[in-house]
Amino acid sequence: MERLLHYVWKYKLYPSAPLVTTGGVSIEVLDPGTLNTNAGPDFFNAKVKMDDTVWAGSVEIHDKASDWFLHKHDKDKAYDSVILHVTACDDATIYRMNGEPVPQFVLSVPDNVRQNIEWLLLRDIPVPCISCIQMIEPLHLSIWTDALLSERLERKTRDIELLLEQHNNDWNEVFYVTLTRNFGFGVNNDAFEWLAKSLPLRYIQKQRSSSSQIEALLFGQAGMLEEDNDCHYYRLLQREYRFLRHKFGLKPLDESLFKSLRIRPVNFPHLKLAQLAAIWVQHDTLFSAILDAYSTGEIKKYFRISPSDYWRTHYHFRYASPEKEKPMGENALNILLINTVVPMLFAYGKRNKLPEYCERSMRLLESIPPERNHIVAIFTNAGMLVRNAGDTQALIQLKREYCEKKKCLYCRIGFRLIKRSNLPIFVPAINSQIK
């Protein structure tokens, strides 16, 4: 209940009729204050006009007025700054440490607000508001998706900053780790990241004169060269890796970390490692080249490289395939740009106070077609307009950080629906679920 009171107070969702304290003093809320997430009163820097006097200070909110004493606020000087106590139940008169009574206001939660919140929080579907999302004006949806995209890029920036701390602020190394992780294309992301962290980029750079040695490093370190195999190419990689493992003091991963079950052959980890090896054969410090690139097509050229000839007829060491070139497909290229190039450019701009790189990352997203996945399908099937990869990244942020975590109270779509009085909903007869 207290959480609901916080929400109603913060967004001034209570009735607009004249407000009075329990002592009969008229009040006007000029500013509800700033929510405090640490110890102390619930809201700081509030401004409340009582009769003809404007008071500035803190606001404390409780389900019952007597909770003031239960929490021992009457013995804590931090609460002497409280100018107004907000409660749903007036069951006690409260006091500051010096015995002065604290003005108290009983907050009435409108029925439509309570019912709408319960409807959102109690629905057991992936996106609780999906049936009403078309009621939100396109302008509000557009503003919210822009904010969600910024949230997602900021979160990815924090991940990149952690990697920078681990790798002595080496942007090329962090790009290598991030790129390798995303070559896992979801199911193998973690395994590919472990591979990158166990095989520093400088070892690959030292062997750039030999494509077979770069392949040997990646396949051997992934534990994929441990079998008996009569293939000349496979045995060459085994010999190369034995030498390089001793040279660099490497300890390979277990091949079982890399999953191929129920994965399309074009996404087998073996083929992805071969494609990754081809990229590093061609490029030394790839991130530096990307910083200088200005078009989506130019960046894609850096990744659109066919692996060595063996992979023209294979997806896996054990399985042959019809002969064909196997460069990265267009969809895979878009995924790499979205998950690697865009966040790296954005983080580089933020970290070095170069906003032009942040702007370039946004333009890059706008140039990439919308992603196709089950999350995006939920919203497009409900009628939401999706124009490009920036929109789909915003929807992924919305689904994962708000819908899945039941943070409807903090979502701008949820907020606008909660205020409405005409939602076509069935309201369960439960009035005590909001805690």
Backbone torsions as a table, in degrees:
resi	resn	phi	psi	omega
1	MET	NA	-38.7	-178.1
2	GLU	-62.8	-38.1	177.7
3	ARG	-60.5	-39.8	177.8
4	LEU	-65.4	-42.5	178.9
5	LEU	-62.1	-41.3	176.8
6	HIS	-56.5	-46.5	-176.4
7	TYR	-64.3	-47.2	-178.2
8	VAL	-64.5	-39.9	178.5
9	TRP	-66.4	-46.7	-175.9
10	LYS	-59.4	-42.0	-175.2
11	TYR	-101.9	9.1	175.7
12	LYS	53.0	50.6	-178.6
13	LEU	-91.6	5.6	179.5
14	TYR	-79.3	165.0	-178.5
15	PRO	-57.1	145.3	-177.2
16	SER	-85.8	3.9	178.5
17	ALA	-61.6	161.1	178.9
18	PRO	-51.5	132.1	-177.7
19	LEU	-102.4	142.0	177.7
20	VAL	-138.9	152.1	175.3
21	THR	-77.0	171.7	177.2
22	THR	-64.5	-17.6	177.4
23	GLY	-92.4	5.5	176.4
24	GLY	86.5	10.2	179.7
25	VAL	-87.0	129.7	179.0
26	SER	-71.2	141.7	-179.5
27	ILE	-133.4	152.4	174.3
28	GLU	-136.0	123.6	-178.8
29	VAL	-84.7	107.2	179.3
30	LEU	-82.4	-36.0	179.4
31	ASP	-153.2	119.6	-178.4
32	PRO	-69.0	-11.8	179.3
33	GLY	94.6	-176.1	-178.8
34	THR	-108.1	129.1	-179.4
35	LEU	-60.9	131.1	179.2
36	ASN	-99.4	120.5	-179.5
37	THR	-96.6	2.1	179.1
38	ASN	-110.7	-167.8	179.6
39	ALA	-66.8	151.2	179.4
40	GLY	113.9	-175.5	-179.0
41	PRO	-56.9	156.9	-172.5
42	ASP	-68.7	-37.1	-178.6
43	PHE	-130.8	132.8	177.7
44	PHE	-102.3	158.8	171.6
45	ASN	55.8	38.8	174.4
46	ALA	-81.5	156.5	175.4
47	LYS	-130.9	121.6	-178.0
48	VAL	-131.2	129.2	176.9
49	LYS	-93.0	120.8	178.0
50	MET	-116.2	118.4	-168.4
51	ASP	54.3	-115.9	-177.3
52	ASP	-108.1	9.7	-176.3
53	THR	-111.9	133.2	176.8
54	VAL	-94.4	123.9	179.4
55	TRP	-108.6	138.7	177.1
56	ALA	-121.3	132.8	-179.3
57	GLY	167.2	-150.1	-174.5
58	SER	-100.3	157.5	174.8
59	VAL	-125.1	132.3	176.4
60	GLU	-113.7	139.9	-177.1
61	ILE	-124.0	132.8	176.3
62	HIS	-136.9	153.2	173.6
63	ASP	-62.4	-48.5	177.5
64	LYS	-121.0	143.1	-178.9
65	ALA	-59.1	-35.5	-177.9
66	SER	-65.9	-14.0	176.4
67	ASP	-63.7	-21.9	176.0
68	TRP	-55.6	-43.7	179.4
69	PHE	-79.6	-34.8	178.4
70	LEU	-59.1	-37.3	-179.9
71	HIS	-90.9	3.7	175.7
72	LYS	62.1	33.6	176.9
73	HIS	-69.3	-24.3	179.7
74	ASP	-70.3	-9.2	179.4
75	LYS	-116.7	13.7	-176.5
76	ASP	-122.6	116.1	-175.8
77	LYS	-66.8	-17.4	177.3
78	ALA	-61.4	-23.0	-177.3
79	TYR	-96.2	2.3	174.8
80	ASP	-68.9	-16.0	179.7
81	SER	-83.8	-3.2	-177.9
82	VAL	-69.3	122.2	179.3
83	ILE	-96.5	-18.3	-179.8
84	LEU	-153.0	132.3	175.6
85	HIS	-103.9	123.2	-177.8
86	VAL	-106.6	131.6	-176.7
87	THR	-147.7	158.7	175.0
88	ALA	-92.0	-20.0	-176.1
89	CYS	-134.8	116.1	-179.3
90	ASP	-87.9	84.1	-177.9
91	ASP	-113.0	10.7	179.4
92	ALA	-166.3	153.1	170.1
93	THR	-95.7	131.3	-173.8
94	ILE	-109.9	159.6	-173.6
95	TYR	-138.3	154.1	170.1
96	ARG	-79.8	-179.9	-178.2
97	MET	-61.7	-33.0	-178.2
98	ASN	-86.2	6.5	177.3
99	GLY	92.4	-4.0	178.6
100	GLU	-70.6	135.8	176.6
101	PRO	-71.3	146.3	178.4
102	VAL	-100.3	127.3	176.8
103	PRO	-53.7	140.4	-173.9
104	GLN	-129.4	139.1	-178.2
105	PHE	-128.3	128.4	177.2
106	VAL	-88.5	116.1	-175.9
107	LEU	-88.9	121.8	179.1
108	SER	-97.7	123.6	179.5
109	VAL	-92.5	118.3	-180.0
110	PRO	-56.9	145.0	-177.8
111	ASP	-59.1	-41.0	-177.3
112	ASN	-65.4	-34.9	178.8
113	VAL	-66.7	-46.8	-179.9
114	ARG	-61.9	-45.9	-177.8
115	GLN	-65.7	-41.1	-179.7
116	ASN	-65.8	-39.0	178.1
117	ILE	-65.2	-44.9	179.3
118	GLU	-62.0	-40.5	179.7
119	TRP	-60.5	-42.2	179.9
120	LEU	-68.1	-45.7	-171.9
121	LEU	-80.1	-22.1	-175.7
122	LEU	-98.3	-8.8	-178.9
123	ARG	-75.1	129.2	-177.3
124	ASP	-97.3	63.7	175.8
125	ILE	-135.0	158.3	-174.0
126	PRO	-57.1	-39.6	178.5
127	VAL	-128.2	97.4	-171.9
128	PRO	-55.2	-33.3	-173.8
129	CYS	-94.1	6.9	-167.7
130	ILE	-58.3	-33.1	-177.5
131	SER	-74.3	-14.1	-177.9
132	CYS	-115.2	4.7	-171.0
133	ILE	-66.2	-24.1	178.9
134	GLN	-74.0	-9.0	176.2
135	MET	-75.5	-15.0	-178.8
136	ILE	-83.6	132.7	-179.3
137	GLU	-62.8	140.2	-178.9
138	PRO	-53.3	-36.4	179.8
139	LEU	-61.2	-44.1	-179.7
140	HIS	-66.2	-38.6	178.1
141	LEU	-64.3	-40.9	-179.5
142	SER	-64.0	-43.4	179.0
143	ILE	-63.2	-40.3	-178.3
144	TRP	-69.2	-41.9	178.7
145	THR	-64.7	-35.1	175.3
146	ASP	-61.4	-42.7	179.5
147	ALA	-67.2	-38.6	179.6
148	LEU	-65.3	-39.8	178.0
149	LEU	-63.0	-41.8	177.1
150	SER	-62.1	-41.6	177.2
151	GLU	-58.2	-45.6	-177.0
152	ARG	-64.6	-43.3	179.3
153	LEU	-68.0	-34.9	176.5
154	GLU	-65.5	-39.8	178.7
155	ARG	-64.9	-43.0	178.7
156	LYS	-67.1	-32.3	176.1
157	THR	-62.7	-41.1	177.8
158	ARG	-62.1	-39.4	177.8
159	ASP	-62.8	-41.7	-180.0
160	ILE	-67.6	-37.6	178.4
161	GLU	-64.5	-35.1	175.6
162	LEU	-64.2	-41.0	177.3
163	LEU	-65.1	-37.9	178.1
164	LEU	-61.6	-39.3	177.3
165	GLU	-63.4	-37.6	-178.3
166	GLN	-74.5	-22.1	-173.4
167	HIS	-122.4	34.7	172.5
168	ASN	53.1	40.9	176.5
169	ASN	58.3	30.2	178.4
170	ASP	-89.4	103.0	-176.5
171	TRP	-64.4	-36.2	179.7
172	ASN	-65.7	-38.8	178.5
173	GLU	-67.5	-42.5	-180.0
174	VAL	-66.0	-38.1	175.7
175	PHE	-62.2	-42.7	178.7
176	TYR	-60.1	-46.0	179.6
177	VAL	-64.5	-44.9	-178.6
178	THR	-65.3	-44.2	178.7
179	LEU	-62.9	-45.8	-179.4
180	THR	-61.7	-43.0	177.9
181	ARG	-56.1	-45.7	-175.3
182	ASN	-75.6	-11.6	170.4
183	PHE	-72.0	-9.7	173.7
184	GLY	-76.2	-13.8	176.6
185	PHE	45.2	53.6	172.1
186	GLY	95.3	-82.3	-172.1
187	VAL	-64.5	-29.4	-178.4
188	ASN	-109.3	14.6	-177.1
189	ASN	-56.4	-49.7	-177.0
190	ASP	-62.7	-44.2	-179.3
191	ALA	-61.7	-41.9	179.3
192	PHE	-66.8	-35.3	177.1
193	GLU	-67.5	-41.6	176.9
194	TRP	-60.1	-38.4	177.9
195	LEU	-61.0	-48.3	-178.7
196	ALA	-61.3	-41.0	-177.8
197	LYS	-72.6	-20.9	177.8
198	SER	-90.9	-8.5	-177.5
199	LEU	-133.4	86.5	-176.6
200	PRO	-56.1	148.5	-178.6
201	LEU	-58.4	-34.3	-176.1
202	ARG	-62.6	-28.3	177.2
203	TYR	-68.1	-39.6	177.9
204	ILE	-67.1	-43.4	-178.6
205	GLN	-61.2	-34.3	-179.3
206	LYS	-68.1	-22.1	-176.6
207	GLN	-107.5	17.3	-173.6
208	ARG	-62.4	-19.2	180.0
209	SER	-72.9	-10.8	-178.1
210	SER	-130.2	111.1	179.4
211	SER	-64.7	-34.6	-179.4
212	SER	-67.6	-31.8	179.4
213	GLN	-72.9	-35.7	176.1
214	ILE	-66.0	-42.4	176.7
215	GLU	-62.7	-42.2	-179.6
216	ALA	-60.9	-41.8	178.8
217	LEU	-60.4	-47.7	-176.4
218	LEU	-69.9	-48.5	-178.9
219	PHE	-68.4	-42.3	-179.7
220	GLY	-65.0	-43.1	-179.8
221	GLN	-67.3	-25.8	176.3
222	ALA	-81.3	1.2	178.8
223	GLY	75.4	21.1	-174.2
224	MET	-98.5	9.7	-179.7
225	LEU	-120.8	33.1	-175.0
226	GLU	-99.8	-4.0	-174.9
227	GLU	-93.7	165.2	169.8
228	ASP	-84.1	130.6	-176.7
229	ASN	-153.6	130.6	-176.9
230	ASP	-83.1	-4.6	-178.3
231	CYS	-65.0	130.4	-178.2
232	HIS	-59.2	-43.4	-178.2
233	TYR	-63.1	-43.9	-179.2
234	TYR	-62.8	-43.5	-178.4
235	ARG	-68.2	-33.1	174.8
236	LEU	-61.5	-46.0	179.0
237	LEU	-62.5	-40.2	177.8
238	GLN	-58.4	-46.8	-178.9
239	ARG	-63.7	-44.3	179.8
240	GLU	-61.0	-43.4	-176.4
241	TYR	-68.5	-38.8	178.5
242	ARG	-57.3	-42.9	178.1
243	PHE	-65.2	-47.4	-176.1
244	LEU	-70.5	-34.5	177.6
245	ARG	-61.1	-43.0	178.2
246	HIS	-68.7	-41.0	-177.6
247	LYS	-60.3	-43.9	-174.3
248	PHE	-102.2	-0.2	-179.8
249	GLY	64.8	45.7	-174.3
250	LEU	-88.7	150.9	172.8
251	LYS	-123.3	113.3	-174.8
252	PRO	-69.8	156.5	173.3
253	LEU	-79.2	171.8	175.5
254	ASP	-87.6	128.6	-177.7
255	GLU	-57.9	-25.9	-177.4
256	SER	-64.3	-15.2	177.6
257	LEU	-67.6	-22.9	-175.2
258	PHE	-98.6	121.0	-172.3
259	LYS	-97.7	135.5	175.0
260	SER	-121.4	-13.4	-177.1
261	LEU	-64.5	133.5	179.1
262	ARG	59.0	28.1	175.5
263	ILE	-113.3	138.0	177.3
264	ARG	-62.3	144.3	-178.3
265	PRO	-52.2	-35.5	-178.8
266	VAL	-66.0	-14.6	178.6
267	ASN	-110.1	11.4	175.8
268	PHE	-56.5	139.7	-178.7
269	PRO	-60.1	-29.8	179.4
270	HIS	-63.9	-46.3	179.3
271	LEU	-66.4	-37.6	179.8
272	LYS	-64.9	-38.0	177.5
273	LEU	-67.5	-36.3	177.6
274	ALA	-64.8	-40.6	177.0
275	GLN	-66.1	-40.4	178.8
276	LEU	-63.7	-41.6	178.4
277	ALA	-60.6	-40.9	-179.4
278	ALA	-61.9	-35.9	178.4
279	ILE	-64.2	-45.2	-177.1
280	TRP	-75.9	-19.4	171.6
281	VAL	-67.2	-36.5	-176.6
282	GLN	-84.2	-29.0	-171.1
283	HIS	-127.8	139.4	178.0
284	ASP	-92.4	-65.9	177.0
285	THR	-112.9	82.6	-172.5
286	LEU	-63.4	-36.7	-177.0
287	PHE	-62.9	-36.7	177.9
288	SER	-61.9	-39.4	178.6
289	ALA	-66.1	-39.7	-179.7
290	ILE	-66.4	-35.7	177.3
291	LEU	-60.8	-28.5	-178.5
292	ASP	-92.6	-7.4	-178.1
293	ALA	-84.2	144.6	-175.8
294	TYR	-121.4	-3.2	179.6
295	SER	-129.7	155.0	178.0
296	THR	-61.6	-41.8	-179.8
297	GLY	-61.8	-40.0	179.6
298	GLU	-63.6	-42.2	179.8
299	ILE	-66.3	-41.1	-178.4
300	LYS	-63.1	-30.7	178.9
301	LYS	-60.3	-31.6	-179.9
302	TYR	-66.3	-24.0	-176.9
303	PHE	-105.1	-17.3	-175.5
304	ARG	-84.8	70.9	-176.0
305	ILE	-126.2	132.8	179.3
306	SER	-79.0	140.9	176.6
307	PRO	-71.7	179.7	-175.1
308	SER	-62.6	165.4	-170.4
309	ASP	-57.2	-33.6	-179.2
310	TYR	-53.2	-35.7	-173.3
311	TRP	-82.8	-1.4	170.6
312	ARG	-65.9	-25.9	-176.9
313	THR	-120.7	17.0	-178.9
314	HIS	-146.0	150.0	166.0
315	TYR	-110.8	-15.7	-170.5
316	HIS	-156.0	154.5	179.1
317	PHE	-62.1	-28.8	-175.8
318	ARG	-88.9	-18.1	-170.5
319	TYR	-124.9	127.7	174.3
320	ALA	-83.8	163.6	178.8
321	SER	-142.4	161.4	172.9
322	PRO	-57.1	146.1	-174.5
323	GLU	-69.7	129.0	175.8
324	LYS	-168.5	155.3	172.8
325	GLU	-67.1	145.7	-177.9
326	LYS	-131.0	58.9	171.8
327	PRO	-73.9	173.2	176.5
328	MET	-62.2	135.8	175.3
329	GLY	-75.4	166.3	-176.0
330	GLU	-62.7	-41.7	-179.8
331	ASN	-64.9	-41.6	178.2
332	ALA	-64.2	-39.1	177.4
333	LEU	-61.6	-43.0	179.3
334	ASN	-62.3	-40.5	179.5
335	ILE	-63.7	-41.3	178.7
336	LEU	-64.7	-39.9	178.6
337	LEU	-65.2	-42.8	-178.0
338	ILE	-64.5	-44.0	-170.8
339	ASN	-95.5	-13.6	-178.8
340	THR	-119.5	-60.6	-172.9
341	VAL	-67.3	-47.4	-177.6
342	VAL	-60.1	-54.2	-179.6
343	PRO	-64.8	-31.3	178.3
344	MET	-68.0	-42.4	177.0
345	LEU	-63.2	-43.6	-178.9
346	PHE	-63.4	-46.4	-179.5
347	ALA	-64.8	-39.1	179.1
348	TYR	-62.3	-42.7	178.1
349	GLY	-64.2	-43.2	-179.8
350	LYS	-65.7	-46.7	-174.7
351	ARG	-64.8	-37.6	-174.6
352	ASN	-103.8	9.8	178.7
353	LYS	55.2	48.6	177.7
354	LEU	-123.0	82.5	-173.1
355	PRO	-60.0	-20.4	-179.3
356	GLU	-62.5	-29.3	178.2
357	TYR	-75.5	-34.5	174.6
358	CYS	-63.6	-42.4	179.2
359	GLU	-64.8	-39.0	178.3
360	ARG	-64.0	-37.6	178.8
361	SER	-64.1	-38.9	178.1
362	MET	-66.4	-43.6	178.6
363	ARG	-63.3	-36.2	178.6
364	LEU	-62.3	-44.7	177.3
365	LEU	-61.4	-39.5	-180.0
366	GLU	-65.8	-23.7	-178.5
367	SER	-87.1	-9.0	-176.2
368	ILE	-99.5	135.1	179.8
369	PRO	-61.1	159.9	179.1
370	PRO	-58.9	143.4	174.4
371	GLU	-69.6	152.6	177.7
372	ARG	-116.6	105.7	177.2
373	ASN	-153.4	175.4	-173.0
374	HIS	-67.1	-29.9	179.8
375	ILE	-68.1	-48.7	-179.9
376	VAL	-61.9	-38.1	-178.6
377	ALA	-61.1	-35.8	179.3
378	ILE	-57.0	-44.8	-175.6
379	PHE	-79.8	-39.1	179.3
380	THR	-67.2	-36.2	177.2
381	ASN	-65.9	-22.7	177.6
382	ALA	-87.6	0.2	175.4
383	GLY	100.5	5.7	179.0
384	MET	-73.7	140.0	178.5
385	LEU	-81.2	125.2	178.5
386	VAL	-123.1	116.1	-172.2
387	ARG	-100.5	-32.9	-172.8
388	ASN	-159.2	-176.0	-177.6
389	ALA	-67.0	-24.9	175.5
390	GLY	-63.2	-41.7	178.4
391	ASP	-65.4	-41.8	-177.7
392	THR	-70.0	-35.1	175.1
393	GLN	-63.5	-37.0	177.1
394	ALA	-64.0	-41.7	-179.6
395	LEU	-68.3	-35.0	175.2
396	ILE	-63.7	-41.5	176.5
397	GLN	-61.9	-43.6	179.1
398	LEU	-59.9	-48.5	-177.0
399	LYS	-65.0	-46.7	-173.0
400	ARG	-77.9	-37.3	-173.4
401	GLU	-96.9	-15.5	-178.5
402	TYR	-121.2	-55.9	-176.4
403	CYS	-65.4	-51.4	-176.6
404	GLU	-66.3	-29.4	-178.6
405	LYS	-95.3	8.6	178.9
406	LYS	53.6	41.3	178.9
407	LYS	-97.8	45.0	-178.8
408	CYS	-60.8	-31.5	-178.7
409	LEU	-67.6	-18.9	-177.8
410	TYR	-106.3	2.4	-179.6
411	CYS	-95.7	136.8	-177.3
412	ARG	-70.2	-25.7	173.9
413	ILE	-69.3	-47.2	177.8
414	GLY	-58.8	-41.9	-179.2
415	PHE	-59.6	-44.7	-177.9
416	ARG	-70.7	-31.0	176.4
417	LEU	-73.7	-37.2	-179.5
418	ILE	-61.5	-34.8	-178.0
419	LYS	-74.0	-17.5	-173.7
420	ARG	-74.5	155.6	178.8
421	SER	-113.7	6.4	-174.7
422	ASN	-130.0	32.8	177.5
423	LEU	-69.3	131.2	179.6
424	PRO	-81.2	74.6	-171.0
425	ILE	-128.2	158.2	169.8
426	PHE	-96.9	124.8	-175.9
427	VAL	-101.9	117.7	178.0
428	PRO	-66.7	149.5	-177.5
429	ALA	-83.4	63.7	179.7
430	ILE	-132.0	121.6	-176.3
431	ASN	-120.2	13.9	-176.8
432	SER	-131.3	23.1	-177.6
433	GLN	-84.9	-25.2	-176.0
434	ILE	-83.2	108.5	-176.2
435	LYS	-109.0	NA	NA
